[in-house]
Amino acid sequence: MSSKVGPDPPAGARRAPLLYGSAAFVSLIGLADAIYLTVEHLSGRSVRCTLSGCSEVLSSPYATVGGFPLAGIGALAYFTVFSLATLAAFGYRGAGHLLMLLVGAMFLTTVWLLYLQAFVIHHFCQYCLLSALVTTTLTVLAFLARRSR
Amino acid sequence: MKRILPFVIIGVVLALGLLTAWYLQRTPAESPQPTPSPNASPDASPTASVAGPAEPGAEPPHALGNANAPVTLEEFGDFECPPCGLVHPVLKNLATEFGPARLRIIFREFPLVPTHAHALAAARAAEAAGLQGKFWEMHDIIYEHQKDWHEAFDVRPIFEGYAKTIGLDVAQFQRDNNNEIVERRIFQDGKRAHSMGVQGTPTIFLNGRELPFQSLEPSKLRELINAELAAVQH
């Protein structure tokens, strides 16, 4: 990533910092969600949720990758998104490009996880659905921010 | 300043994230005063606290082992909770290994409703079996077949099948599922759970001190029980 602060945005691209700032804010929701799930996973407790299905999803084999909770990977991803979006909002151009790549990968992962919940596990977890919503919003924001540059 | 500011913001969020994780992990220890046993072993530091005196729970409790055994493991469990299903064989093996004179295991009902659609029905089935003196038989068969019934739409015929398998009077079992005693026992165990700060399942107390989930693996539990036995003997 470039460590150089970019030039002031052109008149038509003033929306980009706002969009990146929004992405940074939205990623905090995903980060909080993922931290909660990670802590609950590591403590081994059944999370409380209003939808029936959290336990089935969170205790399924898909909830871990090599013994590491998927939610923990999600927390790292959301923190990275927050960092890149913040840098991009401050004009670090390379950050915007990396953000688009990361968010794109997260979106594809989200689609796969939604597929698993719907057709393999046959249960939905509200925290996972919130994460899917956050990732989708981030994808839209990152895309719009890239286009506005 | 503009160059540094984003890194400051990122650092602050990182610190807040770590603090949040730390706080969530320690949440059970934040409430008033833990009541450590005088026989506390160093490894089994209390992680939960009791807000005021603990409710007694259903009496008599479902217990394996002698009432005067030096070590008591009290589990708050939900029959539909997958981690509880994993802990079940661990506790069963420990009960055999240490024997009734040294280890007492108590099971308390803590069905997570509405998270688990059949948890309450399973708790009722176990308590109903208990009225015919076969709580543990039903407890074992329900846990050991957890994967067979938790996806079912209607679990009653399945549990009635288990009742038949373990030799219960099925007609009596059916009636007892809605017995007031069954309801009251589940309610009383729930009250005890809340009074002891139980927030999820499985939650296990070793001589009154909540164990972190990480210590529920067989070797760690064995080590904690041995430490407790050693502390009692001195």
Chai-1 contact restraints between the chains, C-beta under 6 A:
chainA,res_idxA,chainB,res_idxB,connection_type,confidence,min_distance_angstrom,max_distance_angstrom,comment,restraint_id
A,V5,B,R3,contact,1.0,0.0,6.0,A-B,restraint_1
A,I35,B,T20,contact,1.0,0.0,6.0,A-B,restraint_2
A,I35,B,A21,contact,1.0,0.0,6.0,A-B,restraint_3
A,V39,B,A21,contact,1.0,0.0,6.0,A-B,restraint_4
A,V39,B,L24,contact,1.0,0.0,6.0,A-B,restraint_5
A,V39,B,Q25,contact,1.0,0.0,6.0,A-B,restraint_6
A,S43,B,F213,contact,1.0,0.0,6.0,A-B,restraint_7
A,G44,B,P83,contact,1.0,0.0,6.0,A-B,restraint_8
A,G44,B,F213,contact,1.0,0.0,6.0,A-B,restraint_9
A,R45,B,G200,contact,1.0,0.0,6.0,A-B,restraint_10
A,S46,B,C81,contact,1.0,0.0,6.0,A-B,restraint_11
A,S46,B,L112,contact,1.0,0.0,6.0,A-B,restraint_12
A,S46,B,G200,contact,1.0,0.0,6.0,A-B,restraint_13
A,S46,B,T201,contact,1.0,0.0,6.0,A-B,restraint_14
A,C49,B,T115,contact,1.0,0.0,6.0,A-B,restraint_15
A,S52,B,A117,contact,1.0,0.0,6.0,A-B,restraint_16
A,S59,B,P82,contact,1.0,0.0,6.0,A-B,restraint_17
A,F82,B,V13,contact,1.0,0.0,6.0,A-B,restraint_18
A,S83,B,I10,contact,1.0,0.0,6.0,A-B,restraint_19
A,T86,B,P6,contact,1.0,0.0,6.0,A-B,restraint_20
A,T86,B,I9,contact,1.0,0.0,6.0,A-B,restraint_21
A,T86,B,I10,contact,1.0,0.0,6.0,A-B,restraint_22
A,L87,B,P6,contact,1.0,0.0,6.0,A-B,restraint_23
A,F90,B,P6,contact,1.0,0.0,6.0,A-B,restraint_24
